[in-house]
Amino acid sequence: MKILHSVHPDDLKSYDTALIRQRFLIDNIVKKDTINCVYTHYDRMIVGAANPVTEQLLLENYVNLRAEYFLERREIGIINVAGEGVITADGESYDLHKFDCLYIGRGVKRVTFSSKNSETPAVFYLLSAPAHASHPPTLMGIDKAAKVDAGSAATANLRTINKYIHADGIKSCQLVMGLTILQTGSVWNTMPAHTHDRRTEAYFYFDLPAGQKIVHYMGKGDETRHIMVNNYEAVISPPWSIHSGSGTTNYNFIWGMAGENLDYTDMDAISISDLR
């Protein structure tokens, strides 16, 4: 399991492109018939993906966790971003269409992933955090997600924010998770920018056509940096960092957070005029 260590904001000022990508980019996690996970020292979050094509995949334990099984002291949020799939949690089966979200709480011992059709396999994005309380597995389709329309076509950021795991939605210990869909002609996400000092966030970008790129902006608002991101890649965003992006076309992305506050609106706004 790859490990990402924490970075002080002052250190980022001296990083070149290669080092920024090494410390914050999570790539190559979507691979056929494989579960790939990355352990971060940001709120002990684990970011990963499961891509079952011809095989059923078991969520294995990792020695890094020093646990008897993956979810012994953890919870996990899962969103399907491709073809129809099935997840089992201790023998209970859940069918997930594209954009469906499944939460599985602490204490579930066996989790498996499979696709209904190998020609159009599922791709499950995984986000896990430590949990001190147990909540039951809960499936939510995108039609049941709390929706917030934001932005406008005039500023190229017309988008719909779908909230799944949050204080008024699927109950969790500390995970907050959702999905944002950008409309055709809109390329900006999370602008104006913000930070939230009480939570770490991860962005997972998908539905980006071949040959297109996303510019993910990070760093302190007055000392910004960027990472060029491809389809099915994620970026870890420290609490001190903005997390905004613009693409060469529209795309979708999953946002997820862990920390000490479940309030979705817990953020510190940064004016566009103050960005540097």
N, C-alpha and C positions, 0 to 999 in steps of 0.2 A: 504494500500500500504506500503510495506516494504521500509525503508529509509536507505541508506548507507551514512555515513558522511565521510568527508575528513580525511586523515591520514597524519601526518608529517613523512617524511622518517626516521628521528631519532627515532621515536616511534616504528617503525616496528622492530627494533633491539631487542626489549624486548618481542615481541609477541610469544606465544606458538602456536602450530598447530591449536588448537580450535579457538583462537582469530584471526589468519590470515584468517581462513575460514569464520568466522563471518563477518569480515570487508571487504572482497574482493570477496568471492564466491557468485554467484547467482545461486541457485539451485531450484528444484521443481517448475519451471515455466511452464513446459509442462504438462498440465492436461486436460483430456477429457472434451470437451464442456465448456472450461473456457479460459478467458484471464487473465493472471497474469503479473503484471508489478512491477518493482522495481525502485524507485526514488533514484538517486544518487546526491550528492553534488559536483560531478566532472563534471564541465561544465553543470550542471543541466540536464544530460542525463537521459533518462528513458529506461531501458532494459526490454524486456518482450517477451511473446509468446502467440499465439492464436492457439488452437487446436480444431477446430470445427469438430465434428464427426457426430452427429445426429441433431445438432441445428445450426442455423445461429447465430453468435455472434456479438454483437454490441460493438464498442469501446466506453466504457462509460467514462464520465468525472470523475476526481478525485478531492476531496476537496483540496488536496495538491496544485493543480494548481491555485486555486483562479480564475478560468476562467469560461466562460459560456459553453464551450465545449472543448474537448481535444486539438484540433488543432487551437484554437483561436489565440494563440501566439506561436505555435509550428509547426515543420515539422516532418515527419516520413519516415524512410526507412524500407521496408519489404522484406524479402527474404523467399521463400517457400523452405523447406528442406525435404519434404515428398511427399505425393500423390497430385493429381491435386486439385486445389481449385479456388475459386472465391472471389474477393474483390470488393466491391462497394464503390465508393467515391461520395457522393451526387447524388446517383442514377446511376452513370456511372459504368458499370461492366468491370472487368479486369480478364481474365483467367490466372492463374499462374501454370505452370508446375514446377516440381522440379528444383531448381536453378534459377528460374526467380525472378527478383527484381522489386518492384513497389515503386516509390517515390510519396508521397502525401504532398503537400505544405500547408503552413499556410492558414487558412480560410475555409477549408473544414469542414463542420459541422457533417456529418454523414458517418461513415465508418463501414462496416460490413464484416464478414469473414464467408465463408462456404466451405464445401468439396463437390466434385462431386460424391464421392463414400465413403460411411461410412466404407467400408471394407478396404480401403486404404486412410485414411483421410489426409488432408493437415496439416502441422505444419508450421505456419508462425512465423518467428523470427522478432521481432520489435525493432527498435532503434530510439528514438526520442530526439530532442534537441530544445531549444528555437530558434525562427526565427524572424528576424526583416523585412524580405521581403517575398513576395509570389512567388512561382514558380508552374507551372501547374503539375498535376499528370502525371507521365511518367512511362511506363512499358518497361523493357528491359529484353530480354531473354539472357541466357548465351552465345548464339552464337553471340550476338552483343556486349558483354562486351569486353573491352580492355584487351588483354592477355599479360602476361609477364611470360616466362618460367624461372625458377630459380633453382639453386642448381644442384646437380648431384647424380647419384646412388652411386658413390664412397663415398660420405659423407652422404648418407642416407637422403638427403633432396631435392630430385627431385620433383618439384611441379609446378603447374600452378596457377598464381595469376590472378583472374578475377576482373577487376575494373568496378563498375557500377556507383556509385554516386561519382563524382570527377570533377575537373575543366574542363576536356576535355570530360566528359560523361554527365550523367544526372545532370542538374543544381540544386543546392540547395543553401540554405543560409549559413549553416556551416557544414552540414553533409558530411562525406566521408565514403564510404562503399563498401565492396567487399567480395569476397569469394575465398578461396584457397583450391585447391584439391591436395592432396599428392598421388604420384604414389605408386603402390604396392612395398613394400620393403623399402620405405622411411618413416621416422617417425619424423624427425626434422622439425620444422617450425621456420621462422624468426631467422635463425642462419647464419652468425654472428648476434648478438643482437644489438638493438639500443633503444634509447629513443627519444621522441619529446616533448620538454618542452612547446610547444605552444598548445598541444592537448592532451586530454584524450582518451584512447582507450578501447574498450571492445572486448573480444574474446568470441565467442559462438562455442562450439565444438559439432559436430554431425557425424553421420555415423560411430560411434565407436561401434564395435560388443560387445555383452554381455560378461562380464567377463574380458574385457580389460580396461586399464586405460591410462590417459594422465597425464604427469607430467608438470604442467605449472610453469615456472620459472618467478620470479618477484623480486622486490627490486632494489636497486642501483647496478650497475655493479660490484662493489667491495664489496657488502654486500648482496648477493643473498639469497632468500628464495624460497620455492616451495609450490604448492597446488596440491594434487591428485584430478583429475577431471574425472567425468563420462560423458557418452553420454547426450546430451541436457543440459549441464551446461555451465555457462558463468563466466568469471572473469573480473572484472573491473581493469584497469591498469592506475594508476596515471601518470601524465606527467614525473615524476622523475624515473619511474620504467621501467625496461626492460620488455618485453613480448615475451617470447619464450616458446616452448613446445616440448616435445618428448613423443611418445606414445609406447605402447607395440605392436602396429600394426599401419598401416596407417589409416588415418581418414580425415575428412574435417573440415574446420572451417570458420566462418564469422568474419571479422574484421570490426570495425566501429569506427569512431572518430568524435569528435566535439571540436571546439576551435576557435582560431582566424586566422587559416591558412588552406586553401583548397589544398595546394600543397602536392601531394602524397609523393614526395621525401623529404619533410621537416623532416629530422631525423638526430640524432647525433649518428654515428656508434660507437660501442664498440668492440674492437678487442677480439677475442676468448682468446688470451693469457692474456688479462687484466681481465677476469672474475674471480671472487672469490666466 
